Amino acid sequence: MKKIVIVFLPVLLLAACAQQTNTENSNTDTLVTGNNTSTLDTASSSVKGPMPNTVMTPAYVYQMGKQMYFWGWPLVNLHNRVLVMSQIPEPGLNGGAVPVAPLGYLCMLADYITPDQRYVACPNQDVVYGASFMLLDKGPVVVQVPDFGNRFWVIQMGNQRTDGIGGLGSMYGSKSGFYLIAKEGWKGDIPKGINQVFYSPTSVAYVLPRTFVTNDSIDKAAVREVISKLNIYPLSEYNGTIKTKDWTKIPSFPDPNKSEGGKEVSFVIPEKFFAEFPAVLQEVSPLKGEEPLYAQFQAVMDAVKKDSSLYSSLVKAAVDAEKELIDPLRQFKNVGVPVGNYWNTTKNGASWGTDYLSRTAAARCNIFVNQPSETIYYNQDLDSSGKELSGTSGYTITFSKDEIPKVKGFWSLTVYDANHFFYQNPDKIYSLGTKNKDLKFNPDSSLTLYLQHTKPAGDKAANWLPTPTAKFGLLLRAYWPEQSMVNGYVPPALMKQ
């Protein structure tokens, strides 16, 4: 008798296996039970979620709720950021620090982002940032790109899944001019003068320009002139002419979103998550193969709608998942792929697909990561012996001549506190790298950086990164990395002094 093996797959694997299962199986298999032979239609019996009105226990709803919370955390995060932007009257600075703008428009900073902002974890002080969020169901938007000359720049574009939707920047050889971002399926006419159209599978999308600038006052003045011609606005306002904006003259708004305990502003509230989750399921269509996963999630939401007593199980699941699954991802050691010397990296940034673990880990740790062709990130919160970094000790990191990051853009090493924000120090030093023209190299062309709470003496001071007295972490960035870094690069270890 032919054996039938039944394998129960965790629900989060369904999306990855559904397409393979549907294509590898024939339409019918022979099912033998005792002396009877019948035909099993595998095409119609593929898992699409529980049958309607199937009884769901509170324990089942709780377990599913934790998975739904982890899966949907980045999507709800973007959903709520868009709601915040929908209340912004004009481009300006929330709390005097964070660039915000009405949906479909851009706001640019005119200098490095300040260390007191709490909207996006793991910022850097190598670029002038900008931000634009949009609802493409309302129509396409125009991205107006100036001539950056030899200056490094990249305009990150992403969708509600935090996946990239195209490439625009130095590494792509992009030219100045006008570009369009539209929702997939948009059938409108492309106006004359548009260089290229990028399509987003979700209505919610975002654009985050980054323009490299050194800490030299002359260079900062020069970059302000360039970015005055960098803009984003609805297609309805496009007329083929350059719209200029002096980003040094924008208003500041009181910030109603307060950070607690120095943490990132919470755009995902566990107690409210499942009131928002149904809308997100409607906003974000399933990827090919994700249909069974969506059916599982929708079945739970339908059951809770019919039996409101189950809702408390979902809320408890969200609260517990935030504590048990999401909070640990604030630690760099729990995020990414180990590469050596206790450094981890993200190999598929902004190209998550169905890698839900990496997507949510990045969203909690450093939500707006670039695609690997744009940036490689290495994160670290352990020294060479595997012990947590702490400002009660001093450390060095020495890059041999061959270990100094090889980039066509820039590289930098940044210190972050336990919440992944700048350590606010009196010397206002937050990172070291390409932007610093006064770094002191060793006689053999190696580079030693000193990470400690107090300023070292002599030439070491130029290579000093101040650290808090408490625990801290590091992020090494390589923008527009050369192929040797893409093929495999291991940063040096942190040596405790």
C-alpha positions as CSV (number, residue, x, y, z in Angstrom):
1,M,0.0,0.0,0.0
2,K,1.3,3.5,-0.9
3,K,2.2,5.5,2.2
4,I,0.8,8.9,2.7
5,V,3.0,11.3,4.7
6,I,1.4,14.4,6.1
7,V,3.7,17.3,7.0
8,F,2.4,20.3,8.9
9,L,4.3,23.4,7.9
10,P,4.6,26.5,10.2
11,V,2.3,29.1,8.8
12,L,5.2,31.6,8.0
13,L,6.7,29.0,5.6
14,L,3.5,28.8,3.6
15,A,4.3,31.7,1.4
16,A,7.7,30.3,0.5
17,C,6.5,26.9,-0.3
18,A,3.0,27.6,-1.9
19,Q,4.2,28.4,-5.3
20,Q,6.7,25.5,-5.4
21,T,3.9,23.1,-4.2
22,N,1.5,24.2,-6.8
23,T,4.0,23.9,-9.7
24,E,5.6,20.6,-8.7
25,N,2.4,18.6,-8.0
26,S,0.3,17.3,-10.8
27,N,-3.4,18.1,-10.8
28,T,-4.4,14.7,-9.4
29,D,-2.8,12.0,-7.3
30,T,-4.1,8.6,-6.5
31,L,-5.1,8.1,-2.8
32,V,-5.2,4.5,-1.6
33,T,-7.1,3.7,1.6
34,G,-7.6,0.0,2.3
35,N,-9.2,-1.6,-0.7
36,N,-10.6,1.7,-2.0
37,T,-9.0,4.0,-4.6
38,S,-10.1,7.6,-5.1
39,T,-8.8,10.6,-6.8
40,L,-7.4,13.5,-4.8
41,D,-7.6,16.9,-6.5
42,T,-4.4,18.5,-5.2
43,A,-5.0,21.7,-7.1
44,S,-8.3,22.3,-5.2
45,S,-7.1,21.0,-1.9
46,S,-4.0,23.2,-1.6
47,V,-4.1,25.1,1.7
48,K,-6.0,28.3,1.5
49,G,-6.7,28.7,5.2
50,P,-9.3,27.3,7.6
51,M,-12.7,26.5,6.4
52,P,-15.3,29.3,7.0
53,N,-16.7,29.2,10.5
54,T,-14.0,26.8,11.8
55,V,-13.9,26.9,15.6
56,M,-10.8,28.8,16.9
57,T,-9.7,28.5,20.5
58,P,-8.2,31.5,22.3
59,A,-4.9,29.6,22.4
60,Y,-4.9,29.2,18.6
61,V,-5.8,32.9,18.1
62,Y,-3.0,33.9,20.5
63,Q,-0.4,31.8,18.7
64,M,-1.5,33.1,15.3
65,G,-1.6,36.6,16.7
66,K,2.1,36.6,17.6
67,Q,3.0,35.5,14.1
68,M,0.7,38.1,12.5
69,Y,2.3,40.8,14.7
70,F,5.8,39.9,13.7
71,W,4.9,39.6,10.0
72,G,2.9,42.8,9.9
73,W,5.1,45.0,12.2
74,P,6.9,46.8,9.3
75,L,3.8,47.3,7.3
76,V,1.8,48.8,10.2
77,N,4.8,51.0,10.9
78,L,4.7,52.5,7.4
79,H,0.9,52.7,7.6
80,N,1.1,54.9,10.7
81,R,4.0,57.0,9.5
82,V,1.8,57.9,6.5
83,L,-1.0,58.9,8.9
84,V,1.3,61.3,10.6
85,M,2.4,62.8,7.3
86,S,-1.2,63.3,6.3
87,Q,-1.5,65.9,9.1
88,I,1.5,68.0,8.0
89,P,0.4,71.4,6.5
90,E,3.7,72.1,4.6
91,P,7.3,71.0,4.4
92,G,9.0,71.6,7.7
93,L,10.7,70.2,10.7
94,N,8.9,68.2,13.4
95,G,10.3,69.3,16.7
96,G,12.8,71.3,14.8
97,A,14.7,68.2,13.8
98,V,12.9,65.8,11.5
99,P,12.0,66.5,7.9
100,V,8.3,66.1,7.3
101,A,6.0,67.1,4.4
102,P,2.4,66.6,3.2
103,L,1.9,63.4,1.3
104,G,3.4,63.5,-2.2
105,Y,5.8,66.3,-1.3
106,L,9.4,66.5,-0.1
107,C,11.2,68.1,2.8
108,M,15.0,68.4,2.9
109,L,17.3,69.1,5.8
110,A,20.0,71.8,5.1
111,D,22.6,70.2,7.3
112,Y,23.3,66.9,9.2
113,I,20.4,65.5,11.1
114,T,20.5,66.6,14.8
115,P,21.2,64.0,17.6
116,D,17.9,64.7,19.3
117,Q,15.6,63.3,16.6
118,R,13.8,60.0,17.5
119,Y,11.8,59.3,14.3
120,V,14.3,57.0,12.6
121,A,16.9,54.8,14.4
122,C,20.5,54.6,13.3
123,P,20.8,57.8,11.4
124,N,24.2,59.0,10.1
125,Q,26.0,62.3,10.0
126,D,27.5,61.9,6.6
127,V,24.6,63.1,4.4
128,V,21.9,65.7,4.1
129,Y,18.7,63.8,4.5
130,G,15.3,64.3,3.0
131,A,11.9,62.6,3.3
132,S,8.8,62.1,1.3
133,F,5.9,59.8,1.9
134,M,3.1,59.3,-0.6
135,L,-0.2,57.5,-1.4
136,L,0.1,56.6,-5.0
137,D,-3.6,55.8,-5.3
138,K,-4.0,59.5,-5.4
139,G,-1.7,59.8,-8.4
140,P,2.0,59.6,-9.4
141,V,4.6,61.9,-8.0
142,V,7.5,63.6,-9.8
143,V,11.1,63.4,-8.4
144,Q,13.1,66.4,-9.6
145,V,16.8,65.5,-9.6
146,P,19.5,68.3,-9.9
147,D,23.0,68.0,-11.3
148,F,25.1,66.7,-8.4
149,G,28.4,66.9,-10.3
150,N,30.9,64.6,-8.6
151,R,29.1,64.6,-5.3
152,F,27.8,61.3,-4.1
153,W,24.0,61.0,-3.9
154,V,21.3,58.4,-3.7
155,I,17.6,58.7,-3.7
156,Q,16.1,55.7,-1.9
157,M,12.7,54.6,-3.0
158,G,10.6,52.0,-1.2
159,N,7.2,50.5,-0.8
160,Q,5.1,49.6,2.2
161,R,6.9,46.3,2.6
162,T,10.2,48.4,2.9
163,D,11.4,46.8,-0.4
164,G,13.1,48.9,-2.9
165,I,11.2,49.9,-6.1
166,G,14.1,51.1,-8.3
167,G,17.5,52.6,-8.4
168,L,18.3,56.3,-8.5
169,G,21.7,57.7,-7.6
170,S,25.4,57.9,-8.3
171,M,25.9,54.1,-8.5
172,Y,23.2,53.8,-11.2
173,G,24.7,56.5,-13.4
174,S,21.4,58.5,-13.0
175,K,21.2,61.8,-14.8
176,S,19.6,65.0,-13.6
177,G,16.1,65.6,-14.7
178,F,12.6,64.4,-13.9
179,Y,11.5,60.9,-12.8
180,L,8.1,59.5,-12.0
181,I,6.9,57.1,-9.3
182,A,3.5,55.5,-10.0
183,K,1.4,52.7,-8.6
184,E,1.6,49.4,-10.5
185,G,-1.3,49.4,-13.0
186,W,-1.3,53.1,-13.5
187,K,-2.5,53.8,-17.1
188,G,-2.0,57.5,-17.4
189,D,0.1,59.4,-20.0
190,I,3.8,59.9,-19.3
191,P,4.5,63.6,-19.9
192,K,7.3,64.7,-22.1
193,G,10.6,65.3,-20.2
194,I,10.2,62.3,-17.8
195,N,13.4,60.3,-17.8
196,Q,12.1,57.1,-16.3
197,V,9.1,55.7,-14.4
198,F,9.4,53.6,-11.3
199,Y,6.4,51.5,-10.2
200,S,5.4,50.6,-6.7
201,P,3.2,47.5,-5.9
202,T,1.8,49.3,-2.9
203,S,0.1,52.7,-2.7
204,V,2.1,53.6,0.3
205,A,5.6,54.5,-0.8
206,Y,8.5,56.6,0.4
207,V,11.5,58.5,-1.0
208,L,14.6,59.3,1.2
209,P,17.3,61.3,-0.5
210,R,20.8,61.2,0.8
211,T,23.5,63.7,-0.3
212,F,27.0,63.3,0.9
213,V,28.6,66.3,2.6
214,T,31.8,66.8,4.7
215,N,31.8,68.6,8.0
216,D,33.5,71.6,6.2
217,S,31.4,74.8,6.2
218,I,32.3,75.6,2.6
219,D,31.1,72.1,1.5
220,K,27.9,72.5,3.5
221,A,27.2,75.8,1.7
222,A,27.8,74.2,-1.6
223,V,25.5,71.3,-1.0
224,R,22.6,73.7,-0.1
225,E,22.9,75.3,-3.5
226,V,22.6,71.8,-5.2
227,I,19.7,70.5,-3.1
228,S,17.7,73.7,-3.7
229,K,16.8,72.0,-7.0
230,L,15.9,68.7,-5.4
231,N,12.2,68.3,-5.1
232,I,9.2,66.0,-5.1
233,Y,5.6,67.0,-5.9
234,P,2.4,65.5,-7.5
235,L,2.4,64.9,-11.3
236,S,-0.5,67.4,-11.5
237,E,2.0,70.2,-10.7
238,Y,4.6,69.1,-13.3
239,N,5.3,71.6,-16.1
240,G,8.8,70.6,-17.1
241,T,10.5,73.5,-15.3
242,I,12.8,73.3,-12.3
243,K,11.1,74.2,-9.0
244,T,13.6,75.6,-6.5
245,K,13.3,75.6,-2.7
246,D,15.5,77.2,-0.1
247,W,15.6,74.4,2.5
248,T,17.2,76.7,5.1
249,K,13.9,78.6,5.3
250,I,11.3,76.1,6.4
251,P,9.1,76.2,9.5
252,S,9.4,74.1,12.6
253,F,6.3,72.3,14.1
254,P,5.6,71.2,17.6
255,D,6.1,67.4,17.7
256,P,3.1,65.7,19.2
257,N,4.8,62.3,19.0
258,K,6.9,61.9,22.1
259,S,9.7,59.4,22.6
260,E,9.8,57.4,25.9
261,G,13.1,56.7,27.6
262,G,15.1,57.9,24.6
263,K,13.6,55.2,22.3
264,E,12.3,55.6,18.8
265,V,8.9,57.2,18.5
266,S,6.5,54.2,18.5
267,F,4.6,53.9,15.2
268,V,3.5,50.4,16.2
269,I,1.4,50.2,19.4
270,P,0.8,46.6,20.5
271,E,-2.6,47.4,22.0
272,K,-3.8,49.1,18.8
273,F,-2.1,46.8,16.3
274,F,-5.0,44.5,15.5
275,A,-7.4,47.4,15.0
276,E,-5.0,48.6,12.2
277,F,-4.0,45.3,10.8
278,P,-7.1,44.6,8.7
279,A,-6.6,47.8,6.8
280,V,-3.0,46.9,6.1
281,L,-4.0,43.5,4.7
282,Q,-6.2,45.4,2.2
283,E,-3.5,48.0,1.4
284,V,-0.8,45.5,0.7
285,S,-1.6,42.8,-1.9
286,P,0.0,39.4,-1.4
287,L,3.1,38.5,-3.2
288,K,2.8,35.5,-5.6
289,G,2.6,32.5,-3.2
290,E,1.5,34.5,-0.2
291,E,-2.2,33.9,-0.8
292,P,-2.4,31.0,1.7
293,L,-0.7,33.1,4.3
294,Y,-3.1,36.0,3.8
295,A,-6.0,33.5,4.0
296,Q,-4.7,32.2,7.4
297,F,-4.5,35.7,8.7
298,Q,-7.9,36.8,7.3
299,A,-9.5,33.7,8.8
300,V,-8.4,34.7,12.3
301,M,-9.6,38.3,11.8
302,D,-12.9,37.0,10.6
303,A,-13.3,34.7,13.6
304,V,-12.5,37.6,16.0
305,K,-15.0,39.8,14.3
306,K,-17.7,37.1,14.9
307,D,-16.6,36.4,18.4
308,S,-15.3,39.5,20.1
309,S,-14.2,37.6,23.2
310,L,-11.3,36.4,21.1
311,Y,-9.9,39.9,20.7
312,S,-8.3,39.9,24.1
313,S,-6.2,36.9,22.9
314,L,-5.0,39.0,20.0
315,V,-4.1,42.0,22.1
316,K,-2.2,39.8,24.6
317,A,-0.4,38.2,21.6
318,A,0.7,41.6,20.3
319,V,1.9,42.8,23.8
320,D,3.9,39.5,24.3
321,A,5.3,39.5,20.8
322,E,6.5,43.1,21.2
323,K,8.4,42.1,24.3
324,E,9.6,38.6,23.3
325,L,10.1,38.9,19.5
326,I,10.5,42.6,18.6
327,D,12.4,44.2,21.6
328,P,15.4,41.8,21.3
329,L,16.0,43.1,17.8
330,R,17.1,46.4,19.3
331,Q,20.4,44.6,19.9
332,F,22.7,44.5,16.9
333,K,23.9,41.0,17.8
334,N,20.4,39.7,17.1
335,V,20.1,41.2,13.6
336,G,21.6,40.0,10.3
337,V,24.1,37.4,9.2
338,P,27.4,36.9,11.1
339,V,30.5,37.6,9.0
340,G,33.3,37.4,11.6
341,N,34.8,39.3,14.5
342,Y,31.2,39.5,16.0
343,W,30.1,41.7,13.1
344,N,26.7,41.1,11.4
345,T,25.5,42.3,8.1
346,T,22.3,42.5,6.1
347,K,22.6,40.7,2.8
348,N,19.2,41.5,1.3
349,G,18.4,45.0,2.5
350,A,15.3,46.4,0.9
351,S,14.9,43.2,-1.1
352,W,13.2,41.2,1.6
353,G,10.7,39.2,-0.5
354,T,9.3,36.6,2.0
355,D,12.3,36.9,4.4
356,Y,10.0,38.1,7.1
357,L,12.6,37.7,9.8
358,S,15.2,40.0,8.2
359,R,12.5,42.5,7.2
360,T,11.1,42.9,10.7
361,A,14.6,42.8,12.3
362,A,15.7,45.6,10.1
363,A,12.5,47.6,10.7
364,R,13.0,47.4,14.4
365,C,16.8,48.1,14.3
366,N,17.2,50.4,11.3
367,I,14.0,50.6,9.2
368,F,15.1,52.5,6.1
369,V,18.1,50.4,5.0
370,N,19.2,50.8,1.4
371,Q,19.6,48.1,-1.2
372,P,23.0,46.3,-1.1
373,S,24.0,47.9,-4.4
374,E,23.7,51.2,-2.6
375,T,24.9,50.4,0.9
376,I,26.4,47.6,2.9
377,Y,25.9,47.8,6.7
378,Y,27.9,46.0,9.4
379,N,26.5,46.2,13.0
380,Q,28.2,45.3,16.2
381,D,27.8,45.5,20.0
382,L,30.4,43.0,21.1
383,D,34.2,43.2,21.5
384,S,36.8,40.7,20.3
385,S,36.0,38.3,23.1
386,G,32.3,38.4,22.6
387,K,31.5,40.7,25.5
388,E,29.1,43.6,25.3
389,L,30.6,47.0,24.5
390,S,30.5,49.4,27.4
391,G,31.8,52.9,27.9
392,T,33.4,51.8,31.2
393,S,36.2,50.5,29.0
394,G,38.1,51.8,26.1
395,Y,38.4,50.1,22.7
396,T,40.4,50.4,19.5
397,I,39.6,49.2,16.0
398,T,42.5,49.1,13.5
399,F,41.9,48.9,9.8
400,S,44.9,47.6,7.9
401,K,45.5,49.3,4.6
402,D,43.5,46.6,2.8
403,E,40.7,46.6,5.4
404,I,39.8,50.3,5.0
405,P,36.4,50.0,3.4
406,K,36.7,50.3,-0.4
407,V,33.9,52.5,-1.6
408,K,33.1,54.8,-4.5
409,G,30.8,56.8,-2.2
410,F,31.8,57.0,1.4
411,W,32.2,55.0,4.6
412,S,31.8,55.8,8.2
413,L,31.8,54.2,11.7
414,T,29.1,55.5,14.0
415,V,28.5,55.1,17.8
416,Y,24.9,54.5,19.0
417,D,23.4,54.3,22.4
418,A,21.3,51.3,23.5
419,N,18.3,52.7,21.6
420,H,20.3,53.1,18.4
421,F,20.6,56.9,18.5
422,F,23.6,59.2,18.6
423,Y,25.4,59.5,21.9
424,Q,25.0,63.2,22.6
425,N,28.5,64.4,23.7
426,P,29.9,67.9,24.3
427,D,32.4,67.5,21.4
428,K,29.5,66.7,19.0
429,I,31.4,63.8,17.4
430,Y,29.1,61.0,16.3
431,S,31.0,59.2,13.5
432,L,34.4,59.0,11.7
433,G,35.1,58.2,8.1
434,T,35.4,59.6,4.7
435,K,34.0,63.0,5.7
436,N,36.9,63.5,8.2
437,K,39.9,65.0,6.4
438,D,42.1,65.1,9.5
439,L,42.3,61.4,10.4
440,K,45.7,60.3,11.4
441,F,47.0,57.2,9.7
442,N,49.7,54.9,11.1
443,P,53.2,54.7,9.4
444,D,52.1,51.4,7.6
445,S,49.0,53.2,6.2
446,S,46.7,51.4,8.6
447,L,44.0,53.4,10.5
448,T,43.3,53.1,14.3
449,L,40.2,54.6,15.8
450,Y,39.8,55.1,19.5
451,L,36.5,54.4,21.1
452,Q,36.3,55.6,24.7
453,H,34.4,58.0,27.0
454,T,37.2,60.5,27.6
455,K,39.2,62.3,25.0
456,P,42.7,60.8,24.3
457,A,45.8,62.9,24.2
458,G,47.9,64.0,21.2
459,D,47.3,62.8,17.7
460,K,44.8,60.1,18.9
461,A,42.3,62.9,19.5
462,A,41.7,63.2,15.7
463,N,40.7,59.5,15.6
464,W,38.5,59.6,18.7
465,L,34.8,58.4,18.8
466,P,33.2,59.3,22.1
467,T,31.2,56.6,23.8
468,P,28.6,56.7,26.6
469,T,29.5,55.2,29.9
470,A,26.7,52.6,29.4
471,K,26.3,50.0,26.7
472,F,26.6,51.0,23.1
473,G,26.7,49.7,19.6
474,L,28.5,50.4,16.3
475,L,27.4,50.6,12.7
476,L,29.9,50.6,9.8
477,R,28.5,51.9,6.6
478,A,29.9,51.4,3.1
479,Y,28.0,53.5,0.5
480,W,28.4,52.4,-3.1
481,P,30.7,49.6,-2.1
482,E,33.3,48.2,-4.5
483,Q,32.9,44.6,-5.7
484,S,35.6,43.4,-3.2
485,M,33.3,44.4,-0.4
486,V,30.2,42.9,-2.0
487,N,32.1,39.6,-2.4
488,G,32.8,39.3,1.3
489,Y,34.3,41.7,3.8
490,V,35.0,41.3,7.5
491,P,35.6,44.4,9.5
492,P,38.3,44.3,12.2
493,A,37.5,43.3,15.7
494,L,37.0,45.7,18.6
495,M,39.9,45.4,21.0
496,K,39.3,46.2,24.6
497,Q,42.1,48.3,26.2
